[in-house]
Amino acid sequence: MKISTYNFYNTEAISTIKLNEFIKKCFEQTDSVIKYFKKLKTDKLEEYLLAFQKRLKTETKDSNYNLSIFNLKEIEKNLTILHNYPEIEETMIKFICKLLNLPEDLATSKEEFNLVYFNIRKAEGSLSYYRVKAIEDLLGKEECTKLYKQIVELLIKEMKELESREQPEDPMQVTRIDSRKLVLDQYEKLGVGNFTLGIYDDYKEIYRFDKCIVHEVLKDFNDPDIAYLCSCYLRDSPSNNEGYIVHMRKTQTLHHAKFCDEFYWNNYVHPDAEQPSLEFVENMGKNKEE
């Protein structure tokens, strides 16, 4: 096994976004959650939206952004339900702008913005947190967890239906080499985390994350159960691997433990590969002889 450690975590890393497109993405993610909440709990929809709006307003009560600069027609074009609630949309825009640390005298939303990547992830992560937290406010933690996991299954199904991914002729030839290089380059550029990578072969690898931006942007909520649900559960759901050549599995995350064990493998080459033990992952790279 080849083991390497990378200390890439950087809260000052910069990323470029198109603001209207970023808000459009946030709106569409929120719209999907609302849509499936309505499907599963139709009689509670208005109460849920009130709870969600209340959560966002606690963060935006002193914010005064000029909302007329945003191209709502373009932002709303794929929405199924959120566009019927303009007050929530306005609050969401204020919330996103505030967490992106944009100036209140912002005069345009059309240009590209060079922003702190940590703030970009914090805006996305916090919005997701409040989408789930509003369900807990309404139904309690146990029912919230059960319901949101059902919503996630519907989200996974929707995402897979929208995907246009070409399947390779020979799945046995799909390696981790190119994707690993892309991941390492992006993680360094964006300051995503500190981690140790263990490479078994071209088809199987394990990451131990000691610090990760996904956890960092949510940890101040001091609410690990909801933080996990809103950020990591979608990728951890077993159904997320279905239909894919490369599978991913974690047994714990930084929301509840001191490290995260993120395991990837080509499931054709290594069918249902066994997860490395937590003891092994914890000590990986710490033995100087490795």
C-alpha positions as CSV (number, residue, x, y, z in Angstrom):
1,M,0.0,0.0,0.0
2,K,1.2,3.5,-0.9
3,I,0.3,6.0,1.9
4,S,0.5,9.8,1.6
5,T,-0.6,12.6,3.9
6,Y,-1.9,16.0,2.6
7,N,-2.5,19.1,4.7
8,F,-4.6,21.1,2.3
9,Y,-7.1,22.7,4.7
10,N,-7.2,26.4,4.0
11,T,-10.0,28.8,5.0
12,E,-8.6,31.5,2.7
13,A,-8.7,29.6,-0.5
14,I,-10.5,31.4,-3.3
15,S,-13.0,30.1,-5.9
16,T,-14.8,31.8,-8.7
17,I,-18.6,31.6,-9.0
18,K,-21.4,33.1,-11.1
19,L,-23.7,34.5,-8.5
20,N,-27.0,34.0,-10.4
21,E,-26.0,30.4,-11.2
22,F,-25.0,29.7,-7.6
23,I,-28.3,31.0,-6.3
24,K,-30.2,29.1,-9.0
25,K,-28.5,25.9,-7.8
26,C,-29.4,26.6,-4.2
27,F,-33.0,27.3,-5.2
28,E,-33.2,24.1,-7.2
29,Q,-31.8,22.0,-4.3
30,T,-34.3,23.6,-1.9
31,D,-37.2,23.1,-4.4
32,S,-36.5,19.4,-4.6
33,V,-36.5,19.0,-0.8
34,I,-39.8,20.9,-0.6
35,K,-41.3,18.9,-3.5
36,Y,-40.6,15.6,-1.8
37,F,-41.6,16.9,1.6
38,K,-45.0,17.8,0.0
39,K,-45.2,14.3,-1.5
40,L,-44.7,12.6,1.8
41,K,-46.3,15.1,4.2
42,T,-48.8,17.1,2.1
43,D,-50.8,18.3,5.1
44,K,-47.7,19.7,6.8
45,L,-46.2,21.6,3.9
46,E,-47.3,25.1,4.9
47,E,-46.1,24.5,8.5
48,Y,-42.8,23.3,7.2
49,L,-42.3,26.3,5.0
50,L,-43.1,28.6,7.9
51,A,-40.5,26.8,10.0
52,F,-37.9,27.0,7.2
53,Q,-38.6,30.7,6.7
54,K,-38.4,31.4,10.4
55,R,-35.0,29.7,10.6
56,L,-33.6,31.8,7.7
57,K,-35.0,35.0,9.0
58,T,-33.1,34.7,12.3
59,E,-30.0,35.0,10.2
60,T,-31.1,37.8,7.9
61,K,-33.1,40.2,10.0
62,D,-30.5,43.0,9.7
63,S,-29.6,42.3,6.0
64,N,-30.5,44.9,3.4
65,Y,-29.5,43.6,-0.1
66,N,-30.9,45.1,-3.3
67,L,-32.9,42.1,-4.6
68,S,-33.8,43.8,-7.9
69,I,-30.3,43.0,-9.3
70,F,-31.0,39.3,-9.4
71,N,-32.4,37.6,-12.5
72,L,-35.3,35.8,-10.8
73,K,-36.8,34.7,-14.2
74,E,-33.7,32.8,-15.0
75,I,-33.2,31.5,-11.4
76,E,-36.7,30.2,-11.2
77,K,-37.0,28.5,-14.6
78,N,-36.6,24.9,-13.3
79,L,-38.6,25.3,-10.1
80,T,-41.7,23.3,-9.3
81,I,-42.9,24.9,-6.1
82,L,-40.5,27.3,-4.5
83,H,-41.4,30.1,-7.0
84,N,-44.9,30.2,-5.4
85,Y,-43.3,31.5,-2.2
86,P,-41.6,34.8,-3.2
87,E,-41.0,35.8,0.5
88,I,-39.0,32.6,1.1
89,E,-37.0,33.3,-2.1
90,E,-36.2,36.8,-1.0
91,T,-35.1,35.5,2.4
92,M,-32.9,32.8,0.8
93,I,-31.2,35.3,-1.4
94,K,-30.4,37.6,1.6
95,F,-29.2,34.5,3.5
96,I,-26.9,33.4,0.7
97,C,-25.5,36.8,0.1
98,K,-24.8,37.3,3.8
99,L,-23.0,34.0,4.2
100,L,-21.0,34.7,1.0
101,N,-19.9,37.9,2.8
102,L,-21.1,40.0,-0.1
103,P,-21.4,43.8,0.4
104,E,-24.9,45.1,0.9
105,D,-24.4,47.7,-1.7
106,L,-23.8,45.0,-4.3
107,A,-24.8,46.5,-7.7
108,T,-24.8,43.5,-10.0
109,S,-25.2,39.7,-9.9
110,K,-24.2,39.1,-13.5
111,E,-20.4,39.1,-13.2
112,E,-18.1,36.4,-11.8
113,F,-17.1,36.7,-8.2
114,N,-13.9,35.6,-6.6
115,L,-15.0,34.5,-3.1
116,V,-13.6,32.6,-0.2
117,Y,-14.4,28.9,-0.8
118,F,-15.1,28.3,2.8
119,N,-17.9,30.9,2.6
120,I,-19.3,29.3,-0.5
121,R,-19.5,25.9,1.2
122,K,-20.9,27.5,4.4
123,A,-23.7,29.1,2.4
124,E,-24.7,25.8,0.8
125,G,-24.2,23.8,4.0
126,S,-26.1,26.1,6.2
127,L,-29.0,26.3,3.8
128,S,-29.1,22.5,3.7
129,Y,-28.9,22.5,7.5
130,Y,-31.9,24.7,7.9
131,R,-33.9,22.7,5.4
132,V,-33.5,19.7,7.6
133,K,-33.6,21.6,11.0
134,A,-37.1,23.0,10.0
135,I,-38.3,19.4,9.7
136,E,-37.0,18.7,13.2
137,D,-38.7,21.9,14.5
138,L,-42.0,20.6,13.1
139,L,-41.9,16.9,13.7
140,G,-39.2,16.2,16.3
141,K,-35.8,14.5,15.8
142,E,-36.9,10.9,15.4
143,E,-39.6,11.6,12.8
144,C,-37.4,14.2,11.1
145,T,-34.6,11.6,10.7
146,K,-37.0,9.0,9.3
147,L,-38.7,11.5,6.9
148,Y,-35.5,13.1,5.6
149,K,-34.0,9.7,4.8
150,Q,-37.1,9.0,2.7
151,I,-36.6,12.4,1.0
152,V,-33.0,11.5,0.3
153,E,-34.0,8.3,-1.5
154,L,-36.3,10.3,-3.7
155,L,-33.5,12.9,-4.3
156,I,-31.1,10.1,-5.3
157,K,-33.6,8.7,-7.7
158,E,-34.2,12.1,-9.2
159,M,-30.4,12.8,-9.6
160,K,-29.8,9.5,-11.3
161,E,-32.7,10.1,-13.7
162,L,-31.2,13.4,-14.7
163,E,-27.6,12.0,-15.2
164,S,-26.3,11.5,-18.7
165,R,-23.2,9.3,-17.9
166,E,-21.7,7.1,-20.5
167,Q,-21.0,3.6,-19.3
168,P,-17.5,2.2,-20.4
169,E,-17.4,-0.9,-22.5
170,D,-15.3,-2.7,-19.9
171,P,-16.0,-1.8,-16.2
172,M,-13.0,-3.8,-15.1
173,Q,-10.8,-1.1,-16.7
174,V,-12.2,1.8,-14.7
175,T,-9.4,2.9,-12.4
176,R,-9.1,5.5,-9.7
177,I,-6.0,7.1,-11.3
178,D,-7.6,10.0,-13.2
179,S,-10.3,10.8,-10.6
180,R,-7.7,10.7,-7.8
181,K,-5.5,13.2,-9.5
182,L,-8.5,15.5,-10.1
183,V,-9.6,15.2,-6.5
184,L,-6.1,15.9,-5.2
185,D,-5.8,19.0,-7.4
186,Q,-9.2,20.3,-6.5
187,Y,-8.7,19.6,-2.8
188,E,-5.4,21.5,-2.8
189,K,-6.8,24.4,-4.8
190,L,-9.9,24.8,-2.6
191,G,-8.4,24.0,0.7
192,V,-10.9,21.2,1.3
193,G,-9.2,19.3,4.1
194,N,-6.3,17.5,5.8
195,F,-6.2,13.8,5.0
196,T,-4.2,10.7,4.6
197,L,-4.7,8.6,1.4
198,G,-3.9,4.8,1.3
199,I,-3.8,3.3,-2.2
200,Y,-4.2,-0.5,-2.4
201,D,-4.1,-0.6,-6.2
202,D,-5.5,1.3,-9.2
203,Y,-9.0,0.2,-8.2
204,K,-9.2,0.7,-4.4
205,E,-8.2,3.4,-2.0
206,I,-9.1,4.7,1.5
207,Y,-9.0,8.3,2.8
208,R,-8.8,9.3,6.4
209,F,-10.0,12.8,6.8
210,D,-8.7,14.5,10.0
211,K,-10.2,17.8,8.9
212,C,-12.9,18.4,6.3
213,I,-14.6,21.6,5.1
214,V,-18.0,19.7,5.1
215,H,-17.8,19.3,8.8
216,E,-16.0,22.6,9.5
217,V,-18.8,24.8,8.0
218,L,-21.4,23.1,10.1
219,K,-19.7,22.4,13.4
220,D,-20.7,25.7,15.0
221,F,-24.3,24.6,15.0
222,N,-23.2,22.0,17.6
223,D,-25.8,19.6,16.2
224,P,-24.0,16.6,14.8
225,D,-27.0,14.5,14.0
226,I,-28.7,17.1,11.8
227,A,-25.4,18.2,10.4
228,Y,-24.7,14.6,9.3
229,L,-28.1,14.2,7.8
230,C,-28.0,17.4,5.8
231,S,-24.4,17.0,4.5
232,C,-23.2,13.4,4.3
233,Y,-26.2,11.1,4.5
234,L,-27.0,11.4,0.8
235,R,-23.7,10.0,-0.3
236,D,-23.7,7.4,2.5
237,S,-27.1,5.9,1.6
238,P,-26.4,2.4,0.1
239,S,-28.8,3.2,-2.8
240,N,-26.4,6.0,-3.9
241,N,-23.9,3.3,-5.1
242,E,-26.5,1.4,-7.2
243,G,-25.7,1.4,-10.9
244,Y,-22.2,2.8,-10.5
245,I,-18.9,1.0,-11.1
246,V,-17.0,2.8,-8.4
247,H,-18.6,2.6,-4.9
248,M,-18.0,4.6,-1.8
249,R,-18.6,3.7,1.8
250,K,-18.0,5.4,5.2
251,T,-18.5,4.0,8.6
252,Q,-18.1,7.2,10.5
253,T,-17.7,11.0,9.8
254,L,-16.2,14.0,11.6
255,H,-19.6,15.0,12.7
256,H,-19.5,12.2,15.3
257,A,-15.9,11.0,15.4
258,K,-12.3,12.3,15.3
259,F,-11.8,11.1,11.7
260,C,-13.8,10.1,8.7
261,D,-13.0,6.8,6.8
262,E,-13.9,7.3,3.1
263,F,-13.4,4.1,1.1
264,Y,-13.6,3.9,-2.7
265,W,-13.4,0.8,-4.9
266,N,-14.3,-0.6,-8.4
267,N,-17.0,-3.0,-7.5
268,Y,-16.4,-5.1,-10.6
269,V,-12.7,-5.6,-9.7
270,H,-13.3,-5.9,-5.9
271,P,-16.9,-7.0,-5.4
272,D,-18.4,-5.7,-2.2
273,A,-14.9,-4.9,-0.9
274,E,-14.4,-5.1,2.8
275,Q,-14.1,-1.8,4.7
276,P,-10.6,-1.4,6.3
277,S,-10.8,-1.5,10.1
278,L,-11.1,1.8,12.0
279,E,-8.0,0.9,13.9
280,F,-6.1,0.5,10.7
281,V,-7.4,3.7,9.2
282,E,-6.7,5.6,12.4
283,N,-3.1,4.6,12.4
284,M,-2.5,4.8,8.6
285,G,0.5,6.9,7.8
286,K,1.6,7.3,11.4
287,N,4.1,4.4,11.3
288,K,7.3,5.9,9.8
289,E,8.2,2.5,8.3
290,E,5.1,2.6,6.0
